[in-house]
Amino acid sequence: MEAFTHAVQQGTEMLELDCHLTHDGHVVVSHDENLKRQTAHDVTISSLNLQDLPLYKEQMEVTFYAGRYITGTDRKFLLLEDLFRKFPEIPISIEIKEYNRQLIEKVSDLVRRYNREAITVWASVNTQIMEECRKTNGSMPYSFTMRRGVLLLLLFYSGLLPFVPLGESLLQFYMPRIINRLYIPEERILRNRLILFLLEKVTMRKSLFKHLAARGIQVHLFVCNEDEDIKAAFEIGATGVMSDYPTLLSNYLLNRNQE
């Protein structure tokens, strides 16, 4: 909760998170299902009851800022419901990483209970998971999956995009320029300079982002943890930027508005 509270205090307009389900049915906020990286305990959230979840490490490396570490006093895992209670009016993007109908149903129930359907976004890279999310709660806005993102690019380069309806409300995408500089991927293919060059040329198209924005679709680029990357994201047409350092982003926007 400490990290989210700090972000909102700095003026963050949307929170992004991942959710998993404990063995006793609680929806908790966590990037990983396996807790080894975050807690040093090689266990999964789904195998433990809420009261048995270990604490976060006292110091943890920032995934998208290699060599940098974060600390905090609040080391307990957060319930999604507590976050909804704390920030009832802050939009939240919730990524579902696993095909778990019980998890999806519980997230949907919480969204309905706290009257958040208009400001809570379904997110997943997996099309099957997204279909289940939308079937469970079709009133919530949703983001592009990986497959839909590829289709979006095909429609853009074929010239057909203006004529095809899009149901998504949000496009979230990595800034290729941070890969192998701030973020070291596990996938070997992403360590290839040629692949990264082509990925950036194909995806980072200002005219595409301008078109989506004109259709009311938000374009959020991540993860921007340095001023130069924040600047690049806005220059290419992003309507929003994700950062692990909300103070950095807030200061950048303040300085830009004063220029």
C-alpha positions in Angstrom: 0.0 0.0 0.0 2.9 2.3 0.7 4.0 2.4 -2.9 0.5 3.0 -4.3 -0.1 5.8 -1.7 3.1 7.5 -2.6 2.2 7.3 -6.3 -1.2 8.8 -5.8 0.3 11.6 -3.7 2.6 12.4 -6.5 -0.3 12.9 -8.9 -0.5 9.5 -10.5 -3.7 9.3 -12.6 -3.8 5.6 -13.1 -2.4 2.6 -11.2 -1.2 -0.6 -13.0 -1.0 -3.9 -11.2 -1.2 -7.7 -11.4 -3.4 -10.0 -9.3 -3.2 -13.5 -8.1 -5.4 -15.7 -5.9 -4.4 -17.3 -2.6 -5.2 -20.8 -1.6 -8.0 -19.6 0.6 -9.5 -17.4 -2.1 -8.2 -13.9 -1.5 -7.2 -11.6 -4.4 -3.8 -10.2 -3.7 -1.7 -7.7 -5.6 1.6 -9.2 -6.8 3.6 -9.0 -10.0 4.7 -12.7 -9.7 2.8 -15.9 -8.8 6.0 -17.5 -7.6 7.4 -15.5 -4.8 11.1 -16.4 -4.9 12.1 -13.1 -6.6 10.1 -10.9 -4.3 10.5 -12.7 -1.0 13.3 -15.3 -1.4 10.8 -18.0 -0.7 10.3 -20.5 -3.6 6.5 -20.8 -3.1 3.5 -19.8 -5.1 0.7 -17.5 -4.0 -1.9 -20.1 -4.9 -0.4 -22.7 -2.6 -0.6 -20.5 0.5 -3.4 -19.0 2.6 -3.3 -15.2 3.0 -2.0 -15.3 6.5 0.9 -17.5 5.4 2.3 -15.3 2.7 5.9 -14.3 3.4 7.0 -10.6 3.6 8.6 -8.8 0.7 12.4 -8.6 0.9 13.8 -5.6 2.7 15.6 -4.6 -0.5 14.5 -5.7 -4.0 16.0 -4.9 -7.5 13.8 -2.8 -9.8 12.9 -5.1 -12.7 12.9 -2.2 -15.2 16.0 -0.4 -13.8 18.8 -2.9 -13.7 21.2 -2.3 -10.8 18.7 -0.1 -8.8 17.1 -1.3 -5.6 14.0 -0.2 -3.7 13.2 -0.4 0.0 10.1 0.2 2.1 8.6 -0.2 5.5 5.3 -1.8 4.3 6.4 -5.3 3.3 3.0 -7.1 3.4 1.2 -8.2 0.4 -1.8 -6.1 -0.5 -5.4 -7.2 -0.9 -7.0 -5.8 -4.1 -10.1 -4.9 -2.0 -8.0 -2.8 0.3 -6.7 -0.8 -2.6 -10.2 -0.3 -3.9 -11.3 1.0 -0.5 -8.3 3.3 -0.3 -8.6 4.8 -3.8 -12.2 4.6 -4.9 -11.8 7.1 -7.7 -8.4 6.2 -9.1 -8.5 4.3 -12.4 -6.7 1.0 -12.2 -5.4 -1.4 -14.9 -5.5 -5.0 -13.7 -3.4 -7.6 -15.6 -4.6 -11.2 -15.3 -1.6 -13.5 -16.1 -3.1 -16.9 -15.6 -6.2 -18.6 -16.9 -8.0 -18.9 -13.6 -11.8 -18.5 -13.7 -12.1 -18.1 -9.9 -9.6 -15.3 -9.9 -11.3 -13.5 -12.8 -14.8 -13.9 -11.2 -13.5 -12.6 -7.8 -11.8 -9.6 -9.4 -15.1 -8.9 -11.3 -17.1 -9.2 -8.1 -14.9 -6.7 -6.3 -15.1 -4.3 -9.2 -18.9 -4.4 -9.1 -19.1 -4.2 -5.3 -17.1 -1.0 -5.3 -18.8 0.4 -8.4 -15.6 0.6 -10.4 -16.6 -0.8 -13.7 -16.1 2.5 -15.6 -12.6 3.0 -14.2 -11.1 -0.5 -13.9 -9.5 -2.0 -17.0 -9.0 -5.6 -17.9 -5.5 -6.3 -19.1 -3.8 -9.5 -20.4 -1.4 -10.4 -23.2 -3.3 -13.7 -23.6 -6.3 -13.7 -25.9 -8.0 -16.7 -24.1 -7.7 -15.0 -20.7 -9.0 -11.7 -22.1 -12.0 -13.5 -23.6 -12.8 -15.0 -20.2 -12.4 -11.6 -18.5 -14.8 -10.0 -21.0 -17.3 -12.8 -20.7 -17.3 -12.5 -16.9 -17.7 -8.7 -17.0 -18.3 -7.0 -20.3 -18.9 -3.6 -18.7 -15.3 -3.0 -18.0 -13.0 -1.4 -20.5 -10.2 -3.6 -21.8 -6.8 -3.4 -23.4 -5.1 -5.0 -26.4 -3.8 -8.5 -26.1 -0.7 -9.6 -27.9 -2.7 -11.1 -30.8 -4.9 -8.1 -31.1 -1.8 -5.9 -31.0 -0.3 -7.7 -34.0 -3.6 -7.4 -35.8 -3.6 -3.7 -35.1 -0.2 -3.3 -36.7 -1.3 -5.3 -39.8 -4.4 -3.1 -40.2 -2.3 0.0 -39.8 0.3 -0.9 -42.4 -2.4 -2.2 -44.8 -4.3 1.1 -44.6 -7.4 -0.6 -43.3 -7.3 0.6 -39.7 -9.6 3.6 -40.2 -12.3 1.3 -41.4 -12.2 -1.4 -38.8 -14.0 -1.0 -35.4 -11.9 -1.4 -32.3 -13.4 -2.4 -28.9 -10.3 -1.8 -26.8 -9.9 1.3 -24.7 -6.2 1.1 -24.0 -2.9 0.1 -25.7 -0.1 -0.7 -23.3 3.3 -1.5 -24.8 7.0 -1.6 -23.8 9.3 1.1 -25.0 11.9 -1.0 -27.0 14.6 1.6 -26.3 14.7 0.5 -22.6 15.4 -3.2 -23.4 19.0 -4.2 -22.8 19.7 -0.8 -21.3 17.5 -0.6 -18.2 15.6 -3.9 -18.6 17.5 -7.1 -19.2 15.1 -9.6 -20.8 15.2 -13.4 -20.2 14.2 -14.0 -23.8 17.4 -14.3 -26.0 15.6 -13.0 -29.0 15.1 -9.6 -27.3 18.8 -9.3 -26.8 19.4 -9.2 -30.5 20.1 -5.6 -31.6 18.6 -6.1 -35.1 15.4 -7.5 -33.6 15.1 -4.6 -31.3 15.8 -2.1 -34.1 13.0 -3.6 -36.2 10.6 -3.8 -33.2 11.1 -0.1 -32.5 10.7 0.9 -36.1 7.5 -1.2 -36.6 5.7 -0.3 -33.3 6.8 3.2 -32.3 4.8 5.0 -35.0 3.5 8.5 -34.1 0.8 8.4 -36.8 -0.6 5.1 -35.3 -0.7 6.5 -31.8 -2.3 9.8 -33.1 -4.9 7.7 -34.9 -5.7 5.7 -31.7 -5.9 8.8 -29.6 -8.3 10.4 -32.0 -10.5 7.4 -31.6 -10.5 7.7 -27.8 -8.0 4.9 -27.2 -5.3 5.6 -24.6 -1.7 4.7 -25.5 0.5 4.0 -22.5 4.2 3.2 -22.9 6.3 1.7 -20.2 8.4 1.4 -18.2 10.0 4.8 -18.3 12.4 5.3 -15.4 14.6 8.1 -16.8 13.8 11.5 -18.1 15.0 10.8 -21.6 12.6 7.8 -21.9 9.6 9.8 -20.6 10.4 12.5 -23.1 10.7 10.0 -26.0 7.4 8.4 -25.0 5.5 11.7 -25.1 7.2 12.8 -28.3 6.1 9.7 -30.1 2.5 10.3 -29.1 1.9 8.4 -25.9 -1.1 9.7 -24.0 0.3 8.2 -20.8 3.6 6.9 -19.4 4.1 4.2 -16.8 7.0 4.5 -14.4 8.4 2.8 -11.3 9.3 6.3 -10.1 6.2 8.5 -9.8 8.2 11.4 -8.4 10.5 11.4 -11.4 7.5 11.5 -13.8 5.7 14.1 -11.7 8.7 16.4 -11.8 9.2 15.9 -15.5 5.6 16.9 -16.2 5.9 19.9 -13.9 9.0 21.1 -15.6 7.6 20.6 -19.0 4.5 22.6 -18.2 6.6 25.5 -16.9 8.7 25.7 -20.1 
